[in-house]
Amino acid sequence: MRSEYYKTKWCPICDQGWVEIVSVISTGELVLCCSECESEWRDPTNIMNNTVETYNNEPIQAADWKDIVEKDWDKYVIE
């Protein structure tokens, strides 16, 4: 597993951090979370439309690249 965070977009909510693909530790679910304001999205198309969801307050970790590819979210990752 790689320990880096995969960026998708500059946060449209706080304009201070990257929206990154992360994994919820307890469930393994992939979500997108701002590195600064902790705004969260469960669907990448919502972040692209600036629609925010409530932060679930669950511990998160860097997502595994394999899981990102399997969910077809690799197309949202930017360099």
DSSP file (Angstrom, degrees, kcal/mol; ACC not computed):
  #  RESIDUE AA STRUCTURE BP1 BP2  ACC     N-H-->O    O-->H-N    N-H-->O    O-->H-N    TCO  KAPPA ALPHA  PHI   PSI    X-CA   Y-CA   Z-CA
    1    1 A M              0   0    0      0, 0.0     2,-0.3     0, 0.0    63,-0.1   0.000 360.0 360.0 360.0 135.8    0.0    0.0    0.0
    2    2 A R        -     0   0    0     61,-0.1    63,-0.0     1,-0.1     0, 0.0  -0.626 360.0-149.2 -85.7 146.1    1.3    3.4   -0.9
    3    3 A S        +     0   0    0     -2,-0.3     2,-0.2     2,-0.1    59,-0.1   0.365  61.7 104.6 -98.9   5.9    1.2    6.0    1.9
    4    4 A E        -     0   0    0     59,-0.1     2,-0.4    58,-0.1    59,-0.1  -0.521  69.0-122.4 -87.8 157.0    0.6    9.1   -0.3
    5    5 A Y        -     0   0    0     -2,-0.2     2,-0.6    57,-0.1    17,-0.1  -0.786  20.6-133.2 -96.1 140.3   -2.6   10.9   -0.7
    6    6 A Y  E     -A   21   0A   0     15,-0.8    15,-2.5    -2,-0.4     2,-0.2  -0.844  18.8-144.2-100.5 117.8   -4.1   11.3   -4.1
    7    7 A K  E     +A   20   0A   0     -2,-0.6    71,-2.6    71,-0.4    13,-0.2  -0.507  24.6 170.4 -81.5 144.9   -5.3   14.8   -5.0
    8    8 A T  E     -     0   0A   0     11,-2.9     2,-0.3     1,-0.4    12,-0.1   0.655  62.2 -16.3-120.9 -34.1   -8.4   15.4   -7.1
    9    9 A K  E     -A   19   0A   0     10,-1.0    10,-3.3    69,-0.1    -1,-0.4  -0.970  68.1 -93.1-168.9 151.6   -9.2   19.1   -6.9
   10   10 A W  E     -A   18   0A   0     -2,-0.3     8,-0.2     8,-0.2    24,-0.0  -0.600  63.9 -93.2 -70.5 136.1   -8.5   22.3   -5.0
   11   11 A C     >  -     0   0    0      6,-3.2     4,-1.1    -2,-0.3     6,-0.1  -0.306  31.7-162.5 -62.4 122.9  -11.2   22.6   -2.4
   12   12 A P  T  4 S+     0   0    0      0, 0.0    -1,-0.2     0, 0.0    -2,-0.0   0.586  86.6  55.1 -78.7  -9.3  -14.1   24.7   -3.6
   13   13 A I  T  4 S+     0   0    0     26,-0.0    -2,-0.0     1,-0.0    -3,-0.0   0.939 126.3  10.0 -87.8 -57.0  -15.4   25.2    0.0
   14   14 A C  T  4 S-     0   0    0      3,-0.1    -3,-0.0    25,-0.0    -1,-0.0   0.676  80.8-143.6 -99.8 -19.3  -12.4   26.6    1.9
   15   15 A D  S  < S+     0   0    0     -4,-1.1     3,-0.1     2,-0.2    -5,-0.0   0.818  79.7  90.7  57.8  33.2  -10.0   27.4   -1.0
   16   16 A Q  S    S+     0   0    0      1,-0.2     2,-0.3    -5,-0.0    -1,-0.1   0.428  80.6  32.1-134.2  -4.0   -7.1   26.4    1.3
   17   17 A G  S    S-     0   0    0     -6,-0.1    -6,-3.2    18,-0.0     2,-0.3  -0.937  75.6 -94.8-151.1 171.5   -6.5   22.6    0.7
   18   18 A W  E     -A   10   0A   0     -2,-0.3    17,-2.5    -8,-0.2     2,-0.7  -0.699  29.4-129.0 -90.5 140.9   -6.6   19.7   -1.7
   19   19 A V  E     -AB   9  34A   0    -10,-3.3   -11,-2.9    -2,-0.3   -10,-1.0  -0.829  39.4-171.3 -84.7 119.8   -9.6   17.3   -1.9
   20   20 A E  E     -AB   7  33A   0     13,-2.7    13,-2.6    -2,-0.7     2,-0.6  -0.838  28.3-115.0-119.2 150.1   -7.9   13.9   -1.6
   21   21 A I  E     +AB   6  32A   0    -15,-2.5    42,-1.0    -2,-0.3   -15,-0.8  -0.742  47.1 169.3 -82.1 124.7   -9.1   10.4   -2.0
   22   22 A V  E     -CB  62  31A   0      9,-3.0     9,-2.4    -2,-0.6     2,-0.4  -0.829  30.8-123.1-131.3 169.3   -8.9    8.7    1.4
   23   23 A S  E     -CB  61  30A   0     38,-2.8    38,-2.0    -2,-0.3     2,-0.5  -0.959  21.0-126.3-117.5 132.7  -10.1    5.4    2.9
   24   24 A V  E >>  -C   60   0A   0      5,-2.8     4,-3.4    -2,-0.4     3,-0.6  -0.683  22.3-143.8 -74.8 121.6  -12.4    5.2    6.0
   25   25 A I  T 34 S+     0   0    0     34,-2.2    -1,-0.2    -2,-0.5    35,-0.1   0.882  93.0  49.7 -58.5 -43.9  -10.4    2.9    8.3
   26   26 A S  T 34 S+     0   0    0     33,-0.4    -1,-0.2     1,-0.2    34,-0.1   0.776 128.9  18.1 -70.6 -26.4  -13.4    1.2    9.9
   27   27 A T  T <4 S-     0   0    0     -3,-0.6    -2,-0.2     2,-0.1    -1,-0.2   0.621  89.2-127.7-119.7 -19.3  -15.1    0.3    6.6
   28   28 A G     <  +     0   0    0     -4,-3.4    -3,-0.1     1,-0.3     2,-0.1   0.457  56.2 152.1  79.2   0.4  -12.5    0.6    3.8
   29   29 A E        -     0   0    0     -5,-0.3    -5,-2.8    -6,-0.1     2,-0.4  -0.384  44.4-127.4 -65.0 137.7  -14.9    2.9    1.9
   30   30 A L  E     +B   23   0A   0     -7,-0.2     2,-0.3    -3,-0.1    -7,-0.2  -0.736  37.9 162.9 -86.1 135.0  -13.3    5.4   -0.3
   31   31 A V  E     -B   22   0A   0     -9,-2.4    -9,-3.0    -2,-0.4     2,-0.4  -0.905  36.6-117.1-139.7 168.0  -14.3    9.1    0.1
   32   32 A L  E     +BD  21  41A   0      9,-3.2     9,-2.6    -2,-0.3     2,-0.4  -0.936  34.9 179.2-110.2 135.6  -13.0   12.4   -0.9
   33   33 A C  E     -BD  20  40A   0    -13,-2.6   -13,-2.7    -2,-0.4     2,-0.3  -0.999  29.9-119.2-141.9 136.2  -11.9   14.8    1.9
   34   34 A C  E  >  -B   19   0A   0      5,-2.4     4,-0.8    -2,-0.4   -15,-0.2  -0.562  19.0-140.2 -72.6 134.6  -10.4   18.3    2.0
   35   35 A S  T  4 S+     0   0    0    -17,-2.5    -1,-0.1    -2,-0.3   -16,-0.1   0.644  96.6  30.6 -70.1 -15.0   -7.0   18.3    3.7
   36   36 A E  T  4 S+     0   0    0    -18,-0.2    -1,-0.1     3,-0.1   -17,-0.0   0.829 130.8  23.2-109.3 -58.2   -7.8   21.6    5.4
   37   37 A C  T  4 S-     0   0    0      2,-0.1    -2,-0.1     1,-0.0     3,-0.1   0.553  91.2-130.3 -93.4  -7.5  -11.6   22.1    6.2
   38   38 A E     <  +     0   0    0     -4,-0.8    19,-0.2     1,-0.2    -3,-0.1   0.694  44.9 164.1  64.5  21.8  -12.5   18.3    6.2
   39   39 A S        -     0   0    0     16,-0.1    -5,-2.4    15,-0.1     2,-0.4  -0.426  24.4-150.4 -61.0 148.4  -15.4   18.8    3.8
   40   40 A E  E     -DE  33  53A   0     13,-1.2    13,-2.2    -7,-0.2     2,-0.4  -0.948  21.9-172.7-134.7 148.0  -16.3   15.4    2.5
   41   41 A W  E     -D   32   0A   0     -9,-2.6    -9,-3.2    -2,-0.4    11,-0.1  -0.995  14.2-165.9-135.8 140.8  -17.7   13.8   -0.7
   42   42 A R  S    S+     0   0    0     -2,-0.4   -12,-0.1   -11,-0.2    -1,-0.1   0.537  84.3  47.7 -98.5 -10.9  -18.8   10.2   -1.3
   43   43 A D  S >> S-     0   0    0      1,-0.1     3,-1.5   -11,-0.1     4,-1.0  -0.985  71.5-145.8-134.7 122.0  -19.0   10.8   -5.1
   44   44 A P  H 3> S+     0   0    0      0, 0.0     4,-1.7     0, 0.0     5,-0.1   0.782  99.0  63.8 -58.6 -27.7  -16.4   12.5   -7.2
   45   45 A T  H 3> S+     0   0    0      1,-0.2     4,-0.8     2,-0.2     6,-0.1   0.817  98.5  56.0 -67.9 -26.7  -19.0   14.0   -9.5
   46   46 A N  H <4>S+     0   0    0     -3,-1.5     5,-2.8     2,-0.2     3,-0.4   0.898 105.3  49.9 -69.9 -39.7  -20.3   15.9   -6.5
   47   47 A I  H ><5S+     0   0    0     -4,-1.0     3,-1.3     1,-0.2    -2,-0.2   0.878 107.6  54.4 -65.2 -36.1  -16.9   17.6   -5.8
   48   48 A M  H 3<5S+     0   0    0     -4,-1.7    -1,-0.2     1,-0.3    -2,-0.2   0.767 112.1  44.6 -68.6 -22.9  -16.7   18.5   -9.5
   49   49 A N  T 3<5S-     0   0    0     -4,-0.8    -1,-0.3    -3,-0.4    -2,-0.2   0.264 115.5-116.7-100.8   9.5  -20.1   20.2   -9.1
   50   50 A N  T < 5 +     0   0    0     -3,-1.3     2,-0.6     1,-0.2    -3,-0.2   0.793  64.8 146.8  60.1  32.0  -19.1   21.8   -5.8
   51   51 A T      < -     0   0    0     -5,-2.8     2,-0.2    -6,-0.1    -1,-0.2  -0.893  32.8-157.1 -99.7 116.6  -21.8   19.9   -3.8
   52   52 A V        -     0   0    0     -2,-0.6     2,-0.3    -3,-0.1   -11,-0.2  -0.643   6.1-157.0 -98.1 151.2  -20.5   19.2   -0.3
   53   53 A E  B     -E   40   0A   0    -13,-2.2   -13,-1.2    -2,-0.2     2,-0.2  -0.769  35.5 -83.8-116.3 166.0  -21.6   16.5    2.1
   54   54 A T        -     0   0    0     -2,-0.3     2,-0.2   -15,-0.1   -15,-0.1  -0.467  46.3-110.0 -71.4 138.5  -21.3   16.3    5.9
   55   55 A Y        -     0   0    0     -2,-0.2    -1,-0.1     1,-0.1   -16,-0.1  -0.507  19.8-147.3 -68.2 132.2  -18.0   15.1    7.3
   56   56 A N        -     0   0    0     -2,-0.2    -1,-0.1     2,-0.1    -2,-0.0   0.568  20.4-137.3 -83.0  -8.2  -18.5   11.7    8.9
   57   57 A N        +     0   0    0      1,-0.2    -1,-0.1   -19,-0.2    -2,-0.1   0.683  55.4 139.0  61.9  20.1  -15.8   12.2   11.6
   58   58 A E        -     0   0    0      1,-0.1    -1,-0.2   -33,-0.0    -2,-0.1  -0.693  63.8 -96.4 -91.0 147.2  -14.4    8.7   11.1
   59   59 A P        -     0   0    0      0, 0.0   -34,-2.2     0, 0.0   -33,-0.4  -0.389  48.1-165.7 -61.1 138.3  -10.7    8.1   11.2
   60   60 A I  E     -C   24   0A   0    -36,-0.2     2,-0.3   -35,-0.1   -36,-0.2  -0.810  12.4-171.6-124.6 164.5   -9.2    8.0    7.6
   61   61 A Q  E     -C   23   0A   0    -38,-2.0   -38,-2.8    -2,-0.3   -58,-0.0  -0.919  44.3 -66.5-145.1 170.4   -6.0    7.0    6.0
   62   62 A A  E     -C   22   0A   0     -2,-0.3   -40,-0.2   -40,-0.2     2,-0.2  -0.362  57.7-117.6 -59.8 138.1   -4.4    7.2    2.6
   63   63 A A        -     0   0    0    -42,-1.0     2,-0.4   -59,-0.1   -61,-0.1  -0.500  24.0-112.4 -78.7 148.2   -6.3    5.2    0.0
   64   64 A D     >  -     0   0    0     -2,-0.2     4,-1.9     1,-0.1     3,-0.5  -0.653  18.2-133.2 -79.7 133.0   -4.6    2.3   -1.8
   65   65 A W  H  > S+     0   0    0     -2,-0.4     4,-2.5     1,-0.2     5,-0.2   0.870 105.9  58.0 -55.7 -39.5   -4.1    2.9   -5.5
   66   66 A K  H  > S+     0   0    0      1,-0.2     4,-2.4     2,-0.2    -1,-0.2   0.905 106.9  47.6 -58.4 -43.2   -5.5   -0.5   -6.3
   67   67 A D  H  > S+     0   0    0     -3,-0.5     4,-1.7     2,-0.2    -1,-0.2   0.873 110.0  52.9 -66.0 -37.3   -8.8    0.4   -4.6
   68   68 A I  H  <>S+     0   0    0     -4,-1.9     5,-2.6     2,-0.2     6,-0.7   0.922 111.5  45.6 -63.5 -44.5   -8.9    3.7   -6.4
   69   69 A V  H ><5S+     0   0    0     -4,-2.5     3,-1.4     1,-0.2    -2,-0.2   0.912 110.1  54.1 -65.7 -43.5   -8.5    2.0   -9.8
   70   70 A E  H 3<5S+     0   0    0     -4,-2.4    -1,-0.2     1,-0.3    -2,-0.2   0.844 110.2  47.0 -60.6 -33.6  -11.1   -0.7   -9.0
   71   71 A K  T 3<5S-     0   0    0     -4,-1.7    -1,-0.3    -5,-0.2    -2,-0.2   0.474 113.7-121.2 -86.6  -1.9  -13.6    2.0   -8.1
   72   72 A D  T < 5S+     0   0    0     -3,-1.4     3,-0.3    -4,-0.3    -3,-0.2   0.788  77.9 124.2  67.1  30.2  -12.7    3.9  -11.4
   73   73 A W    > < +     0   0    0     -5,-2.6     3,-2.0    -6,-0.2     4,-0.5   0.471  42.2  92.3 -95.7  -4.1  -11.7    7.0   -9.5
   74   74 A D  G >  S+     0   0    0     -6,-0.7     3,-1.0     1,-0.3    -1,-0.2   0.777  74.9  67.8 -62.0 -24.5   -8.2    7.1  -10.9
   75   75 A K  G 3  S+     0   0    0     -3,-0.3    -1,-0.3     1,-0.2    -2,-0.1   0.663  97.3  53.8 -68.8 -15.0   -9.5    9.4  -13.7
   76   76 A Y  G <  S+     0   0    0     -3,-2.0    -1,-0.2     2,-0.1     2,-0.2   0.588  84.6 104.8 -93.0 -11.8  -10.1   12.1  -11.0
   77   77 A V    <   -     0   0    0     -3,-1.0     2,-0.3    -4,-0.5   -69,-0.2  -0.497  53.6-162.3 -75.2 134.9   -6.5   12.0   -9.7
   78   78 A I              0   0    0    -71,-2.6   -71,-0.4    -2,-0.2   -69,-0.1  -0.816 360.0 360.0-113.3 157.9   -4.3   14.9  -10.7
   79   79 A E              0   0    0     -2,-0.3   -71,-0.1   -73,-0.1    -1,-0.0   0.453 360.0 360.0 -75.4 360.0   -0.5   15.1  -10.6
